[in-house]
């Protein structure tokens, strides 16, 4: 499983839950990337081979469509896991 990278829209407590389950997880806070634009986060995850976890599904869907439309070299971005804001987890 790739490292999970949580953007700033995901509750920080989820990182603790994932780490406790043995899942390698980083956050924008861990990486010093608070307030980084979504496109830069997607590119960073693609370069690192990380899976991006976000609650901002609409913006990342638009970025995905742009990537597919405008990328001519056949490169792919990292996987994006979109969560509903109402999704609950145990902390």
PyMOL Python script that loads the backbone (N, CA, C, O; Angstrom):
from pymol import cmd

cmd.read_pdbstr("""\
ATOM      1  N   UNK A   1       0.848  -1.173   0.000  1.00  0.00           N
ATOM      2  CA  UNK A   1       0.000   0.000   0.000  1.00  0.00           C
ATOM      3  C   UNK A   1       0.896   1.240   0.000  1.00  0.00           C
ATOM      4  O   UNK A   1       1.862   1.307   0.761  1.00  0.00           O
ATOM      5  N   UNK A   2       0.582   2.216  -0.847  1.00  0.00           N
ATOM      6  CA  UNK A   2       1.388   3.441  -0.861  1.00  0.00           C
ATOM      7  C   UNK A   2       1.176   4.243   0.421  1.00  0.00           C
ATOM      8  O   UNK A   2       0.170   4.088   1.114  1.00  0.00           O
ATOM      9  N   UNK A   3       2.133   5.089   0.711  1.00  0.00           N
ATOM     10  CA  UNK A   3       1.978   6.021   1.824  1.00  0.00           C
ATOM     11  C   UNK A   3       0.744   6.869   1.582  1.00  0.00           C
ATOM     12  O   UNK A   3       0.493   7.295   0.455  1.00  0.00           O
ATOM     13  N   UNK A   4      -0.035   7.119   2.639  1.00  0.00           N
ATOM     14  CA  UNK A   4      -1.200   7.991   2.525  1.00  0.00           C
ATOM     15  C   UNK A   4      -0.801   9.402   2.922  1.00  0.00           C
ATOM     16  O   UNK A   4      -0.167   9.607   3.957  1.00  0.00           O
ATOM     17  N   UNK A   5      -1.166  10.359   2.110  1.00  0.00           N
ATOM     18  CA  UNK A   5      -0.855  11.768   2.363  1.00  0.00           C
ATOM     19  C   UNK A   5      -2.168  12.513   2.551  1.00  0.00           C
ATOM     20  O   UNK A   5      -2.953  12.640   1.611  1.00  0.00           O
ATOM     21  N   UNK A   6      -2.412  13.009   3.766  1.00  0.00           N
ATOM     22  CA  UNK A   6      -3.677  13.675   4.094  1.00  0.00           C
ATOM     23  C   UNK A   6      -3.543  15.176   3.894  1.00  0.00           C
ATOM     24  O   UNK A   6      -2.642  15.807   4.445  1.00  0.00           O
ATOM     25  N   UNK A   7      -4.449  15.747   3.098  1.00  0.00           N
ATOM     26  CA  UNK A   7      -4.412  17.195   2.913  1.00  0.00           C
ATOM     27  C   UNK A   7      -5.056  17.885   4.111  1.00  0.00           C
ATOM     28  O   UNK A   7      -5.546  17.226   5.028  1.00  0.00           O
ATOM     29  N   UNK A   8      -5.051  19.206   4.095  1.00  0.00           N
ATOM     30  CA  UNK A   8      -5.497  19.959   5.269  1.00  0.00           C
ATOM     31  C   UNK A   8      -7.007  19.919   5.490  1.00  0.00           C
ATOM     32  O   UNK A   8      -7.480  20.382   6.528  1.00  0.00           O
ATOM     33  N   UNK A   9      -7.768  19.387   4.556  1.00  0.00           N
ATOM     34  CA  UNK A   9      -9.214  19.283   4.737  1.00  0.00           C
ATOM     35  C   UNK A   9      -9.616  18.031   5.514  1.00  0.00           C
ATOM     36  O   UNK A   9     -10.778  17.889   5.893  1.00  0.00           O
ATOM     37  N   UNK A  10      -8.678  17.132   5.755  1.00  0.00           N
ATOM     38  CA  UNK A  10      -8.954  15.897   6.494  1.00  0.00           C
ATOM     39  C   UNK A  10      -8.601  16.134   7.961  1.00  0.00           C
ATOM     40  O   UNK A  10      -7.550  16.694   8.275  1.00  0.00           O
ATOM     41  N   UNK A  11      -9.484  15.706   8.846  1.00  0.00           N
ATOM     42  CA  UNK A  11      -9.244  15.888  10.277  1.00  0.00           C
ATOM     43  C   UNK A  11      -7.939  15.210  10.680  1.00  0.00           C
ATOM     44  O   UNK A  11      -7.677  14.065  10.309  1.00  0.00           O
ATOM     45  N   UNK A  12      -7.130  15.931  11.440  1.00  0.00           N
ATOM     46  CA  UNK A  12      -5.799  15.453  11.820  1.00  0.00           C
ATOM     47  C   UNK A  12      -5.866  14.157  12.613  1.00  0.00           C
ATOM     48  O   UNK A  12      -4.925  13.364  12.567  1.00  0.00           O
ATOM     49  N   UNK A  13      -6.959  13.921  13.343  1.00  0.00           N
ATOM     50  CA  UNK A  13      -7.098  12.697  14.124  1.00  0.00           C
ATOM     51  C   UNK A  13      -7.095  11.441  13.272  1.00  0.00           C
ATOM     52  O   UNK A  13      -6.742  10.367  13.759  1.00  0.00           O
ATOM     53  N   UNK A  14      -7.480  11.557  12.012  1.00  0.00           N
ATOM     54  CA  UNK A  14      -7.467  10.393  11.125  1.00  0.00           C
ATOM     55  C   UNK A  14      -6.039   9.878  10.930  1.00  0.00           C
ATOM     56  O   UNK A  14      -5.826   8.670  10.827  1.00  0.00           O
ATOM     57  N   UNK A  15      -5.072  10.777  10.880  1.00  0.00           N
ATOM     58  CA  UNK A  15      -3.675  10.359  10.728  1.00  0.00           C
ATOM     59  C   UNK A  15      -3.259   9.479  11.900  1.00  0.00           C
ATOM     60  O   UNK A  15      -2.575   8.474  11.707  1.00  0.00           O
ATOM     61  N   UNK A  16      -3.663   9.845  13.104  1.00  0.00           N
ATOM     62  CA  UNK A  16      -3.325   9.048  14.288  1.00  0.00           C
ATOM     63  C   UNK A  16      -3.963   7.665  14.223  1.00  0.00           C
ATOM     64  O   UNK A  16      -3.330   6.667  14.565  1.00  0.00           O
ATOM     65  N   UNK A  17      -5.218   7.611  13.783  1.00  0.00           N
ATOM     66  CA  UNK A  17      -5.923   6.331  13.660  1.00  0.00           C
ATOM     67  C   UNK A  17      -5.222   5.438  12.636  1.00  0.00           C
ATOM     68  O   UNK A  17      -5.010   4.252  12.889  1.00  0.00           O
ATOM     69  N   UNK A  18      -4.867   5.997  11.494  1.00  0.00           N
ATOM     70  CA  UNK A  18      -4.193   5.224  10.444  1.00  0.00           C
ATOM     71  C   UNK A  18      -2.822   4.743  10.908  1.00  0.00           C
ATOM     72  O   UNK A  18      -2.455   3.591  10.674  1.00  0.00           O
ATOM     73  N   UNK A  19      -2.070   5.613  11.558  1.00  0.00           N
ATOM     74  CA  UNK A  19      -0.746   5.225  12.050  1.00  0.00           C
ATOM     75  C   UNK A  19      -0.853   4.116  13.091  1.00  0.00           C
ATOM     76  O   UNK A  19      -0.049   3.184  13.092  1.00  0.00           O
ATOM     77  N   UNK A  20      -1.846   4.215  13.978  1.00  0.00           N
ATOM     78  CA  UNK A  20      -2.050   3.185  15.001  1.00  0.00           C
ATOM     79  C   UNK A  20      -2.372   1.832  14.371  1.00  0.00           C
ATOM     80  O   UNK A  20      -2.094   0.782  14.951  1.00  0.00           O
ATOM     81  N   UNK A  21      -2.967   1.873  13.164  1.00  0.00           N
ATOM     82  CA  UNK A  21      -3.288   0.641  12.439  1.00  0.00           C
ATOM     83  C   UNK A  21      -2.102   0.147  11.611  1.00  0.00           C
ATOM     84  O   UNK A  21      -2.217  -0.849  10.896  1.00  0.00           O
ATOM     85  N   UNK A  22      -0.965   0.838  11.703  1.00  0.00           N
ATOM     86  CA  UNK A  22       0.231   0.414  10.984  1.00  0.00           C
ATOM     87  C   UNK A  22       0.318   0.912   9.559  1.00  0.00           C
ATOM     88  O   UNK A  22       1.121   0.406   8.775  1.00  0.00           O
ATOM     89  N   UNK A  23      -0.498   1.901   9.207  1.00  0.00           N
ATOM     90  CA  UNK A  23      -0.503   2.447   7.846  1.00  0.00           C
ATOM     91  C   UNK A  23       0.385   3.685   7.806  1.00  0.00           C
ATOM     92  O   UNK A  23       0.173   4.639   8.554  1.00  0.00           O
ATOM     93  N   UNK A  24       1.375   3.657   6.930  1.00  0.00           N
ATOM     94  CA  UNK A  24       2.286   4.795   6.815  1.00  0.00           C
ATOM     95  C   UNK A  24       1.511   6.011   6.310  1.00  0.00           C
ATOM     96  O   UNK A  24       0.907   5.979   5.238  1.00  0.00           O
ATOM     97  N   UNK A  25       1.541   7.074   7.098  1.00  0.00           N
ATOM     98  CA  UNK A  25       0.696   8.241   6.835  1.00  0.00           C
ATOM     99  C   UNK A  25       1.481   9.515   7.098  1.00  0.00           C
ATOM    100  O   UNK A  25       2.223   9.608   8.075  1.00  0.00           O
ATOM    101  N   UNK A  26       1.313  10.486   6.227  1.00  0.00           N
ATOM    102  CA  UNK A  26       1.870  11.827   6.410  1.00  0.00           C
ATOM    103  C   UNK A  26       0.741  12.829   6.181  1.00  0.00           C
ATOM    104  O   UNK A  26      -0.268  12.521   5.547  1.00  0.00           O
ATOM    105  N   UNK A  27       0.934  14.023   6.708  1.00  0.00           N
ATOM    106  CA  UNK A  27      -0.050  15.089   6.517  1.00  0.00           C
ATOM    107  C   UNK A  27       0.645  16.320   5.945  1.00  0.00           C
ATOM    108  O   UNK A  27       1.873  16.413   5.952  1.00  0.00           O
ATOM    109  N   UNK A  28      -0.149  17.253   5.453  1.00  0.00           N
ATOM    110  CA  UNK A  28       0.436  18.507   4.971  1.00  0.00           C
ATOM    111  C   UNK A  28       1.188  19.203   6.096  1.00  0.00           C
ATOM    112  O   UNK A  28       2.197  19.866   5.856  1.00  0.00           O
ATOM    113  N   UNK A  29       0.696  19.052   7.326  1.00  0.00           N
ATOM    114  CA  UNK A  29       1.395  19.646   8.471  1.00  0.00           C
ATOM    115  C   UNK A  29       2.771  19.005   8.660  1.00  0.00           C
ATOM    116  O   UNK A  29       3.763  19.702   8.879  1.00  0.00           O
ATOM    117  N   UNK A  30       2.824  17.668   8.574  1.00  0.00           N
ATOM    118  CA  UNK A  30       4.098  16.955   8.713  1.00  0.00           C
ATOM    119  C   UNK A  30       5.117  17.439   7.688  1.00  0.00           C
ATOM    120  O   UNK A  30       6.305  17.563   7.988  1.00  0.00           O
ATOM    121  N   UNK A  31       4.646  17.707   6.491  1.00  0.00           N
ATOM    122  CA  UNK A  31       5.531  18.060   5.378  1.00  0.00           C
ATOM    123  C   UNK A  31       5.726  19.567   5.223  1.00  0.00           C
ATOM    124  O   UNK A  31       6.395  20.006   4.288  1.00  0.00           O
ATOM    125  N   UNK A  32       5.150  20.370   6.129  1.00  0.00           N
ATOM    126  CA  UNK A  32       5.295  21.827   6.041  1.00  0.00           C
ATOM    127  C   UNK A  32       4.608  22.418   4.823  1.00  0.00           C
ATOM    128  O   UNK A  32       5.082  23.401   4.254  1.00  0.00           O
ATOM    129  N   UNK A  33       3.472  21.811   4.413  1.00  0.00           N
ATOM    130  CA  UNK A  33       2.795  22.257   3.195  1.00  0.00           C
ATOM    131  C   UNK A  33       1.387  22.789   3.462  1.00  0.00           C
ATOM    132  O   UNK A  33       0.534  22.736   2.577  1.00  0.00           O
ATOM    133  N   UNK A  34       1.134  23.298   4.662  1.00  0.00           N
ATOM    134  CA  UNK A  34      -0.172  23.913   4.914  1.00  0.00           C
ATOM    135  C   UNK A  34      -0.409  25.035   3.913  1.00  0.00           C
ATOM    136  O   UNK A  34       0.509  25.785   3.583  1.00  0.00           O
ATOM    137  N   UNK A  35      -1.615  25.144   3.443  1.00  0.00           N
ATOM    138  CA  UNK A  35      -2.051  26.194   2.508  1.00  0.00           C
ATOM    139  C   UNK A  35      -1.403  26.080   1.130  1.00  0.00           C
ATOM    140  O   UNK A  35      -1.388  27.047   0.369  1.00  0.00           O
ATOM    141  N   UNK A  36      -0.867  24.903   0.805  1.00  0.00           N
ATOM    142  CA  UNK A  36      -0.321  24.664  -0.534  1.00  0.00           C
ATOM    143  C   UNK A  36      -1.485  24.421  -1.490  1.00  0.00           C
ATOM    144  O   UNK A  36      -2.449  23.744  -1.134  1.00  0.00           O
ATOM    145  N   UNK A  37      -1.401  24.960  -2.677  1.00  0.00           N
ATOM    146  CA  UNK A  37      -2.493  24.796  -3.635  1.00  0.00           C
ATOM    147  C   UNK A  37      -2.647  23.324  -4.018  1.00  0.00           C
ATOM    148  O   UNK A  37      -1.675  22.569  -4.043  1.00  0.00           O
ATOM    149  N   UNK A  38      -3.873  22.938  -4.310  1.00  0.00           N
ATOM    150  CA  UNK A  38      -4.203  21.542  -4.588  1.00  0.00           C
ATOM    151  C   UNK A  38      -3.366  20.944  -5.718  1.00  0.00           C
ATOM    152  O   UNK A  38      -2.911  19.805  -5.618  1.00  0.00           O
ATOM    153  N   UNK A  39      -3.166  21.698  -6.775  1.00  0.00           N
ATOM    154  CA  UNK A  39      -2.404  21.184  -7.917  1.00  0.00           C
ATOM    155  C   UNK A  39      -0.976  20.824  -7.511  1.00  0.00           C
ATOM    156  O   UNK A  39      -0.434  19.823  -7.977  1.00  0.00           O
ATOM    157  N   UNK A  40      -0.368  21.628  -6.651  1.00  0.00           N
ATOM    158  CA  UNK A  40       0.994  21.348  -6.186  1.00  0.00           C
ATOM    159  C   UNK A  40       1.017  20.104  -5.300  1.00  0.00           C
ATOM    160  O   UNK A  40       1.971  19.327  -5.355  1.00  0.00           O
ATOM    161  N   UNK A  41      -0.018  19.906  -4.486  1.00  0.00           N
ATOM    162  CA  UNK A  41      -0.096  18.702  -3.652  1.00  0.00           C
ATOM    163  C   UNK A  41      -0.225  17.459  -4.528  1.00  0.00           C
ATOM    164  O   UNK A  41       0.435  16.450  -4.285  1.00  0.00           O
ATOM    165  N   UNK A  42      -1.078  17.539  -5.544  1.00  0.00           N
ATOM    166  CA  UNK A  42      -1.261  16.404  -6.441  1.00  0.00           C
ATOM    167  C   UNK A  42       0.041  16.063  -7.150  1.00  0.00           C
ATOM    168  O   UNK A  42       0.392  14.890  -7.276  1.00  0.00           O
ATOM    169  N   UNK A  43       0.748  17.064  -7.606  1.00  0.00           N
ATOM    170  CA  UNK A  43       2.029  16.834  -8.286  1.00  0.00           C
ATOM    171  C   UNK A  43       3.064  16.253  -7.321  1.00  0.00           C
ATOM    172  O   UNK A  43       3.799  15.336  -7.688  1.00  0.00           O
ATOM    173  N   UNK A  44       3.132  16.766  -6.107  1.00  0.00           N
ATOM    174  CA  UNK A  44       4.075  16.245  -5.112  1.00  0.00           C
ATOM    175  C   UNK A  44       3.783  14.781  -4.815  1.00  0.00           C
ATOM    176  O   UNK A  44       4.705  13.971  -4.712  1.00  0.00           O
ATOM    177  N   UNK A  45       2.507  14.437  -4.678  1.00  0.00           N
ATOM    178  CA  UNK A  45       2.136  13.038  -4.427  1.00  0.00           C
ATOM    179  C   UNK A  45       2.499  12.157  -5.616  1.00  0.00           C
ATOM    180  O   UNK A  45       2.959  11.028  -5.438  1.00  0.00           O
ATOM    181  N   UNK A  46       2.296  12.665  -6.815  1.00  0.00           N
ATOM    182  CA  UNK A  46       2.669  11.909  -8.016  1.00  0.00           C
ATOM    183  C   UNK A  46       4.174  11.652  -8.038  1.00  0.00           C
ATOM    184  O   UNK A  46       4.613  10.550  -8.365  1.00  0.00           O
ATOM    185  N   UNK A  47       4.956  12.660  -7.692  1.00  0.00           N
ATOM    186  CA  UNK A  47       6.411  12.526  -7.699  1.00  0.00           C
ATOM    187  C   UNK A  47       6.914  11.569  -6.614  1.00  0.00           C
ATOM    188  O   UNK A  47       7.933  10.905  -6.801  1.00  0.00           O
ATOM    189  N   UNK A  48       6.205  11.496  -5.481  1.00  0.00           N
ATOM    190  CA  UNK A  48       6.619  10.645  -4.365  1.00  0.00           C
ATOM    191  C   UNK A  48       5.998   9.250  -4.407  1.00  0.00           C
ATOM    192  O   UNK A  48       6.444   8.352  -3.693  1.00  0.00           O
ATOM    193  N   UNK A  49       4.971   9.065  -5.240  1.00  0.00           N
ATOM    194  CA  UNK A  49       4.270   7.780  -5.275  1.00  0.00           C
ATOM    195  C   UNK A  49       3.301   7.610  -4.115  1.00  0.00           C
ATOM    196  O   UNK A  49       2.993   6.483  -3.726  1.00  0.00           O
ATOM    197  N   UNK A  50       2.819   8.715  -3.561  1.00  0.00           N
ATOM    198  CA  UNK A  50       1.900   8.704  -2.427  1.00  0.00           C
ATOM    199  C   UNK A  50       0.455   8.755  -2.899  1.00  0.00           C
ATOM    200  O   UNK A  50       0.173   9.253  -3.989  1.00  0.00           O
ATOM    201  N   UNK A  51      -0.457   8.245  -2.086  1.00  0.00           N
ATOM    202  CA  UNK A  51      -1.898   8.370  -2.346  1.00  0.00           C
ATOM    203  C   UNK A  51      -2.422   9.565  -1.551  1.00  0.00           C
ATOM    204  O   UNK A  51      -2.227   9.648  -0.338  1.00  0.00           O
ATOM    205  N   UNK A  52      -3.073  10.468  -2.229  1.00  0.00           N
ATOM    206  CA  UNK A  52      -3.613  11.666  -1.600  1.00  0.00           C
ATOM    207  C   UNK A  52      -4.998  11.374  -1.024  1.00  0.00           C
ATOM    208  O   UNK A  52      -5.846  10.804  -1.710  1.00  0.00           O
ATOM    209  N   UNK A  53      -5.231  11.757   0.223  1.00  0.00           N
ATOM    210  CA  UNK A  53      -6.526  11.603   0.868  1.00  0.00           C
ATOM    211  C   UNK A  53      -7.065  13.001   1.132  1.00  0.00           C
ATOM    212  O   UNK A  53      -6.392  13.834   1.740  1.00  0.00           O
ATOM    213  N   UNK A  54      -8.295  13.252   0.666  1.00  0.00           N
ATOM    214  CA  UNK A  54      -8.889  14.575   0.776  1.00  0.00           C
ATOM    215  C   UNK A  54     -10.391  14.493   1.013  1.00  0.00           C
ATOM    216  O   UNK A  54     -11.024  13.480   0.717  1.00  0.00           O
ATOM    217  N   UNK A  55     -10.936  15.542   1.536  1.00  0.00           N
ATOM    218  CA  UNK A  55     -12.393  15.700   1.589  1.00  0.00           C
ATOM    219  C   UNK A  55     -12.832  16.707   0.529  1.00  0.00           C
ATOM    220  O   UNK A  55     -14.019  17.013   0.410  1.00  0.00           O
ATOM    221  N   UNK A  56     -11.894  17.209  -0.220  1.00  0.00           N
ATOM    222  CA  UNK A  56     -12.113  18.221  -1.239  1.00  0.00           C
ATOM    223  C   UNK A  56     -12.225  17.550  -2.605  1.00  0.00           C
ATOM    224  O   UNK A  56     -11.474  17.857  -3.530  1.00  0.00           O
ATOM    225  N   UNK A  57     -13.175  16.632  -2.708  1.00  0.00           N
ATOM    226  CA  UNK A  57     -13.285  15.808  -3.911  1.00  0.00           C
ATOM    227  C   UNK A  57     -13.576  16.611  -5.168  1.00  0.00           C
ATOM    228  O   UNK A  57     -13.051  16.287  -6.234  1.00  0.00           O
ATOM    229  N   UNK A  58     -14.382  17.630  -5.074  1.00  0.00           N
ATOM    230  CA  UNK A  58     -14.765  18.397  -6.263  1.00  0.00           C
ATOM    231  C   UNK A  58     -13.536  19.028  -6.933  1.00  0.00           C
ATOM    232  O   UNK A  58     -13.374  18.929  -8.150  1.00  0.00           O
ATOM    233  N   UNK A  59     -12.675  19.676  -6.140  1.00  0.00           N
ATOM    234  CA  UNK A  59     -11.496  20.325  -6.730  1.00  0.00           C
ATOM    235  C   UNK A  59     -10.536  19.305  -7.323  1.00  0.00           C
ATOM    236  O   UNK A  59      -9.959  19.540  -8.385  1.00  0.00           O
ATOM    237  N   UNK A  60     -10.358  18.164  -6.642  1.00  0.00           N
ATOM    238  CA  UNK A  60      -9.428  17.171  -7.162  1.00  0.00           C
ATOM    239  C   UNK A  60      -9.993  16.450  -8.378  1.00  0.00           C
ATOM    240  O   UNK A  60      -9.231  15.982  -9.224  1.00  0.00           O
ATOM    241  N   UNK A  61     -11.300  16.353  -8.478  1.00  0.00           N
ATOM    242  CA  UNK A  61     -11.903  15.795  -9.699  1.00  0.00           C
ATOM    243  C   UNK A  61     -11.576  16.710 -10.881  1.00  0.00           C
ATOM    244  O   UNK A  61     -11.223  16.241 -11.963  1.00  0.00           O
ATOM    245  N   UNK A  62     -11.697  18.019 -10.659  1.00  0.00           N
ATOM    246  CA  UNK A  62     -11.374  18.977 -11.725  1.00  0.00           C
ATOM    247  C   UNK A  62      -9.893  18.890 -12.099  1.00  0.00           C
ATOM    248  O   UNK A  62      -9.548  18.952 -13.279  1.00  0.00           O
ATOM    249  N   UNK A  63      -9.015  18.747 -11.101  1.00  0.00           N
ATOM    250  CA  UNK A  63      -7.585  18.605 -11.389  1.00  0.00           C
ATOM    251  C   UNK A  63      -7.303  17.321 -12.172  1.00  0.00           C
ATOM    252  O   UNK A  63      -6.485  17.318 -13.092  1.00  0.00           O
ATOM    253  N   UNK A  64      -7.977  16.239 -11.806  1.00  0.00           N
ATOM    254  CA  UNK A  64      -7.816  14.976 -12.541  1.00  0.00           C
ATOM    255  C   UNK A  64      -8.222  15.162 -14.002  1.00  0.00           C
ATOM    256  O   UNK A  64      -7.496  14.755 -14.910  1.00  0.00           O
ATOM    257  N   UNK A  65      -9.374  15.772 -14.223  1.00  0.00           N
ATOM    258  CA  UNK A  65      -9.842  15.975 -15.599  1.00  0.00           C
ATOM    259  C   UNK A  65      -8.875  16.851 -16.381  1.00  0.00           C
ATOM    260  O   UNK A  65      -8.622  16.607 -17.560  1.00  0.00           O
ATOM    261  N   UNK A  66      -8.335  17.870 -15.723  1.00  0.00           N
ATOM    262  CA  UNK A  66      -7.337  18.715 -16.384  1.00  0.00           C
ATOM    263  C   UNK A  66      -6.070  17.945 -16.707  1.00  0.00           C
ATOM    264  O   UNK A  66      -5.501  18.104 -17.787  1.00  0.00           O
ATOM    265  N   UNK A  67      -5.624  17.109 -15.773  1.00  0.00           N
ATOM    266  CA  UNK A  67      -4.414  16.306 -15.982  1.00  0.00           C
ATOM    267  C   UNK A  67      -4.594  15.394 -17.192  1.00  0.00           C
ATOM    268  O   UNK A  67      -3.727  15.323 -18.064  1.00  0.00           O
ATOM    269  N   UNK A  68      -5.725  14.701 -17.235  1.00  0.00           N
ATOM    270  CA  UNK A  68      -5.991  13.776 -18.340  1.00  0.00           C
ATOM    271  C   UNK A  68      -6.071  14.524 -19.666  1.00  0.00           C
ATOM    272  O   UNK A  68      -5.562  14.054 -20.684  1.00  0.00           O
ATOM    273  N   UNK A  69      -6.708  15.681 -19.648  1.00  0.00           N
ATOM    274  CA  UNK A  69      -6.897  16.462 -20.868  1.00  0.00           C
ATOM    275  C   UNK A  69      -5.599  17.071 -21.374  1.00  0.00           C
ATOM    276  O   UNK A  69      -5.333  17.050 -22.576  1.00  0.00           O
ATOM    277  N   UNK A  70      -4.781  17.618 -20.466  1.00  0.00           N
ATOM    278  CA  UNK A  70      -3.646  18.433 -20.893  1.00  0.00           C
ATOM    279  C   UNK A  70      -2.298  17.729 -20.841  1.00  0.00           C
ATOM    280  O   UNK A  70      -1.323  18.246 -21.387  1.00  0.00           O
ATOM    281  N   UNK A  71      -2.211  16.570 -20.205  1.00  0.00           N
ATOM    282  CA  UNK A  71      -0.934  15.855 -20.163  1.00  0.00           C
ATOM    283  C   UNK A  71      -0.765  15.086 -21.468  1.00  0.00           C
ATOM    284  O   UNK A  71      -1.598  14.256 -21.831  1.00  0.00           O
ATOM    285  N   UNK A  72       0.321  15.376 -22.159  1.00  0.00           N
ATOM    286  CA  UNK A  72       0.543  14.738 -23.461  1.00  0.00           C
ATOM    287  C   UNK A  72       1.576  13.626 -23.408  1.00  0.00           C
ATOM    288  O   UNK A  72       1.731  12.885 -24.379  1.00  0.00           O
ATOM    289  N   UNK A  73       2.293  13.492 -22.281  1.00  0.00           N
ATOM    290  CA  UNK A  73       3.354  12.483 -22.215  1.00  0.00           C
ATOM    291  C   UNK A  73       2.880  11.157 -21.629  1.00  0.00           C
ATOM    292  O   UNK A  73       3.679  10.240 -21.442  1.00  0.00           O
ATOM    293  N   UNK A  74       1.592  11.054 -21.340  1.00  0.00           N
ATOM    294  CA  UNK A  74       1.048   9.810 -20.819  1.00  0.00           C
ATOM    295  C   UNK A  74       1.293   9.587 -19.337  1.00  0.00           C
ATOM    296  O   UNK A  74       0.964   8.525 -18.810  1.00  0.00           O
ATOM    297  N   UNK A  75       1.873  10.583 -18.649  1.00  0.00           N
ATOM    298  CA  UNK A  75       2.136  10.417 -17.219  1.00  0.00           C
ATOM    299  C   UNK A  75       0.828  10.388 -16.436  1.00  0.00           C
ATOM    300  O   UNK A  75      -0.182  10.954 -16.855  1.00  0.00           O
ATOM    301  N   UNK A  76       0.872   9.719 -15.301  1.00  0.00           N
ATOM    302  CA  UNK A  76      -0.316   9.599 -14.459  1.00  0.00           C
ATOM    303  C   UNK A  76      -0.039  10.272 -13.127  1.00  0.00           C
ATOM    304  O   UNK A  76       1.097  10.313 -12.654  1.00  0.00           O
ATOM    305  N   UNK A  77      -1.105  10.801 -12.531  1.00  0.00           N
ATOM    306  CA  UNK A  77      -0.937  11.359 -11.192  1.00  0.00           C
ATOM    307  C   UNK A  77      -1.177  10.264 -10.168  1.00  0.00           C
ATOM    308  O   UNK A  77      -1.606   9.160 -10.501  1.00  0.00           O
ATOM    309  N   UNK A  78      -0.896  10.588  -8.933  1.00  0.00           N
ATOM    310  CA  UNK A  78      -1.069   9.611  -7.859  1.00  0.00           C
ATOM    311  C   UNK A  78      -2.553   9.346  -7.640  1.00  0.00           C
ATOM    312  O   UNK A  78      -3.393  10.152  -8.042  1.00  0.00           O
ATOM    313  N   UNK A  79      -2.882   8.222  -7.006  1.00  0.00           N
ATOM    314  CA  UNK A  79      -4.286   7.963  -6.685  1.00  0.00           C
ATOM    315  C   UNK A  79      -4.799   9.007  -5.697  1.00  0.00           C
ATOM    316  O   UNK A  79      -4.048   9.507  -4.859  1.00  0.00           O
ATOM    317  N   UNK A  80      -6.070   9.325  -5.806  1.00  0.00           N
ATOM    318  CA  UNK A  80      -6.715  10.268  -4.886  1.00  0.00           C
ATOM    319  C   UNK A  80      -7.891   9.548  -4.247  1.00  0.00           C
ATOM    320  O   UNK A  80      -8.758   9.011  -4.936  1.00  0.00           O
ATOM    321  N   UNK A  81      -7.909   9.544  -2.927  1.00  0.00           N
ATOM    322  CA  UNK A  81      -9.007   8.956  -2.177  1.00  0.00           C
ATOM    323  C   UNK A  81      -9.827  10.088  -1.599  1.00  0.00           C
ATOM    324  O   UNK A  81      -9.353  10.823  -0.732  1.00  0.00           O
ATOM    325  N   UNK A  82     -11.057  10.237  -2.074  1.00  0.00           N
ATOM    326  CA  UNK A  82     -11.939  11.300  -1.595  1.00  0.00           C
ATOM    327  C   UNK A  82     -12.870  10.781  -0.526  1.00  0.00           C
ATOM    328  O   UNK A  82     -13.535   9.762  -0.715  1.00  0.00           O
ATOM    329  N   UNK A  83     -12.923  11.469   0.590  1.00  0.00           N
ATOM    330  CA  UNK A  83     -13.806  11.100   1.703  1.00  0.00           C
ATOM    331  C   UNK A  83     -14.964  12.079   1.751  1.00  0.00           C
ATOM    332  O   UNK A  83     -14.814  13.259   1.432  1.00  0.00           O
ATOM    333  N   UNK A  84     -16.129  11.569   2.159  1.00  0.00           N
ATOM    334  CA  UNK A  84     -17.236  12.460   2.463  1.00  0.00           C
ATOM    335  C   UNK A  84     -16.949  13.119   3.787  1.00  0.00           C
ATOM    336  O   UNK A  84     -16.414  12.481   4.694  1.00  0.00           O
ATOM    337  N   UNK A  85     -17.290  14.374   3.916  1.00  0.00           N
ATOM    338  CA  UNK A  85     -17.045  15.093   5.164  1.00  0.00           C
ATOM    339  C   UNK A  85     -17.763  14.420   6.330  1.00  0.00           C
ATOM    340  O   UNK A  85     -17.316  14.509   7.474  1.00  0.00           O
ATOM    341  N   UNK A  86     -18.860  13.756   6.042  1.00  0.00           N
ATOM    342  CA  UNK A  86     -19.636  13.107   7.102  1.00  0.00           C
ATOM    343  C   UNK A  86     -19.081  11.732   7.492  1.00  0.00           C
ATOM    344  O   UNK A  86     -19.552  11.141   8.464  1.00  0.00           O
ATOM    345  N   UNK A  87     -18.082  11.205   6.751  1.00  0.00           N
ATOM    346  CA  UNK A  87     -17.500   9.915   7.112  1.00  0.00           C
ATOM    347  C   UNK A  87     -16.925   9.993   8.520  1.00  0.00           C
ATOM    348  O   UNK A  87     -16.196  10.931   8.843  1.00  0.00           O
ATOM    349  N   UNK A  88     -17.243   9.032   9.344  1.00  0.00           N
ATOM    350  CA  UNK A  88     -16.772   9.019  10.719  1.00  0.00           C
ATOM    351  C   UNK A  88     -15.717   7.951  10.899  1.00  0.00           C
ATOM    352  O   UNK A  88     -15.661   6.985  10.139  1.00  0.00           O
ATOM    353  N   UNK A  89     -14.901   8.123  11.883  1.00  0.00           N
ATOM    354  CA  UNK A  89     -13.912   7.129  12.249  1.00  0.00           C
ATOM    355  C   UNK A  89     -13.747   7.176  13.763  1.00  0.00           C
ATOM    356  O   UNK A  89     -14.051   8.181  14.406  1.00  0.00           O
ATOM    357  N   UNK A  90     -13.267   6.087  14.311  1.00  0.00           N
ATOM    358  CA  UNK A  90     -13.045   6.015  15.741  1.00  0.00           C
ATOM    359  C   UNK A  90     -11.693   6.620  16.054  1.00  0.00           C
ATOM    360  O   UNK A  90     -10.711   6.341  15.365  1.00  0.00           O
ATOM    361  N   UNK A  91     -11.630   7.450  17.092  1.00  0.00           N
ATOM    362  CA  UNK A  91     -10.338   8.010  17.493  1.00  0.00           C
ATOM    363  C   UNK A  91      -9.980   7.613  18.900  1.00  0.00           C
ATOM    364  O   UNK A  91      -8.923   7.998  19.400  1.00  0.00           O
TER     365      UNK A  91
END
""", "prot")
cmd.dss("prot")
cmd.show_as("cartoon", "prot")
cmd.util.cbc("prot")
cmd.orient("prot")
